[in-house]
Amino acid sequence: EDFRKDAIVPIDVDRGVGPESQRAIVCFNFSSGGGRFITGGDSIVRVWSLDPPGCVGNLIGHEDAVRSISWSNLGDRILSGGDDSTVRIWEHTGNAWQCEKIFDLGPSGAELVSSMVAWSLDDRFVISAASTNPNLERARGVAPPPSIIFIKVWDSRTGALMHTLKEHAKTVYIMNTHPTDPRILLTGGYDGRVIMLPNFLEIEVLML
């Protein structure tokens, strides 16, 4: 059926906190079944229902803005990354979402931000692209330090760090896993590079 203007149903994300800049939505993702979706922008990840439309859950734990979120392929977990230098896995247990694991992007005080998060096709691995946050230094009135760019891969169940990829020279905003092969991950960045990570261990630069 064609989209019709009178069929559009706005969902008002009115959080009732802070100025408009803090209420902005910067990321969202559908569940695998399509009946729910998640949004991020401030420090809370919100779970929404499509029918009827409305917020059905608040995932509270991040201490700064959430920049990237992803629903697992099996639909039982949610991945989120933000400006608080952490990546978090949320799992639905009982009647509520609980934070199952917290992955630190760097040492305390490193002031790293997670620009992108993703699951492997089989949900075995979680992946996060991270970089230093130049806005923090600009806010202090000093020049930002040289950028730190990397991608980390963790085992989603054990929490073990599997790999750290440092081949990108600029911020990464694109990551995608192969649609049928759970071993393959592609990453793309502002440096013009597309990097393939076969088996989540070997590195191959595909394009410069």
N, C-alpha and C positions, 0 to 999 in steps of 0.2 A: 504494500500500500504506500502511495506517495505521501511524503511529509506534507502536512497541512498546518498553516499558521494556527488554526483554532484547535489543533491537536497537541500543541506544545504545552507542557505542564512545568512551569518554573518551580524549582525546589529552593526555597529561601534558606540559605545557610546563615542564619542570624545567630551569632554566638553571644551577642550581648556583652562582649568584653573588648576594651581597647578601641583605638581609632580604626578607621577603615583599612589602613595599611596592614594592621595585624589580623584583619578578618579576611584578607585575600586568600583565594585558593590557588596554590601553585602546582598541585599534583593531584591526580586521581587515577583510580584503576577499578575495573569491574572484577567481580568474582567469576570463577570459571563457568558457573551456571547462568550468570547474567542477571540474577535476581537482586543482587546487592552491589554496592560500590563503596569505595573508601576515598576520603579526601584528606589533604594535608595543607598546611599553610602556617598556622600558629604551632604551638607545642603539642596540640592534641590531634591524634588520628581519629577521624569520625567514620563510623560505619552507617551506611544509609540503605534503606529499603526502597525499591522502586514501586511496589504495589502492596499497601498504600505508600506513597512517598513520605519519608520522614527519617529522622536520625534514630537508630536503634542501638547505638553503642558508642562510648567514648573511651579511647585508649590513651590513658594518661601515664606519662613517665618521662618523656623527653623534656629537657630543660631549656630548649630553644626551638626555633622554627623547624618544622619538618619539610624537607625539600623533595623527597622521593619516597614513593610507597609502591608495594607490589603484593598482590594476592597470590598465594601459592597455587600451583597448577592443580593440586588435589583439593584446594578450597578450604583446608583446615587451619591454615596459618597465614599471617600477614607479616610482611617485612617493611620496616620503615627506617629511613636515615635522615639525619638532620644536622643543624648547625651546632649541636652540643657534642660533636666528636664521637657520637655513638651510632651504631646500627642495632636495631632491636627486632627480635622475633616475638610475635604475639600468637598465642594459641587459644582456641575456644575450648574451655573446660567447664563443664556444668552449664551454667546459664550466663557466663561472662567471659570476656577476653582477658587473658592474663599475660604479662610479659614473661616469656619463657627463657630467653637468653638476651644478654647485652654484649655486643662486640665493641671494644674500644678501637677507634681508628688510629690512635697514637697515644703517647704518654700524656699524663695529666698536664694541662696547660698548653698543649700543642696548638689549640685553636684551629682544628681541621673541620671541614664541612663535607658532608656526604652529598655529592651532586647527582648520584644515580645508584639505585639498588635493583637487583634482579635475582630470580631463582634459576637454577638449572632446570632443564625440562623435567627431570625426575624428582625435583625438590631436594636432592641430596646436598647440593651446595647453595650457599648464598654468596652473592657478589656485590661489592660496593666500590664505586669510584669515589675518590676523595682528593681534596686539595686544601691548601692553606686558604684562609679567608682574607683577601686583601682589604675588604671593607672595614675590618676591625682596626687595621693600622691607619687607614685613611680617617676613620672616626677620631683617632687619637692625634691626628695632625702630623703624622710621620709617614715617610715613604714605606710601602709594603716591602717585606723581605722577598728574596727570590722564591718563586712558587715551588711548592712541593706537590707533585702529582703522582698518584699511584692507584692501583686497583688491588683489592684484597679479596681472596676467596677463602671461605670457611666451610667446614663440614657443619651442616645445619643441625645435626643431632648431637654430635660430640662437642661442638664448639671449637674444634682444632683449626688453627690457621694452616691452610693448605698451600697457599701461594701468595706472593706479593709481586705484582707486575709494575715495573717502573719505566716501560718503554715510551709512554706518552709524554710529550713535552708541554702540553697545554691541557686545560680542563676537559674532562670526558663527560659528555652528556648523552651518549648513546651506548647502550649495551643490549645485546639480544642473543638468545640461545637458539640453536638450530631447531627447526620445527619437528624433526623426527629423531635426531641423534643427540642424546643427553650429554655427550662428551664435549660438544663444540660450543664455544662462546666467541662472539664477535664484539669488539669495542671500537668506538670511533670518537675522535676528539677534535678540538679546535686546531690541532697541529696538522690536520690533513691526513692523519694516519688511520688506517683500519687494521686492527691487529686480531689475528685468530689465535685462540688458545685451545688447541686440541688436547683432549683428556684433562683439561684444566691444569696442565703441568708444562707442556711445551709451548714455545712462543714462536709465532711466525708473523712478520710484518708483511701485509698483503699489498699495501698501496701507500705511496708517499705523495 
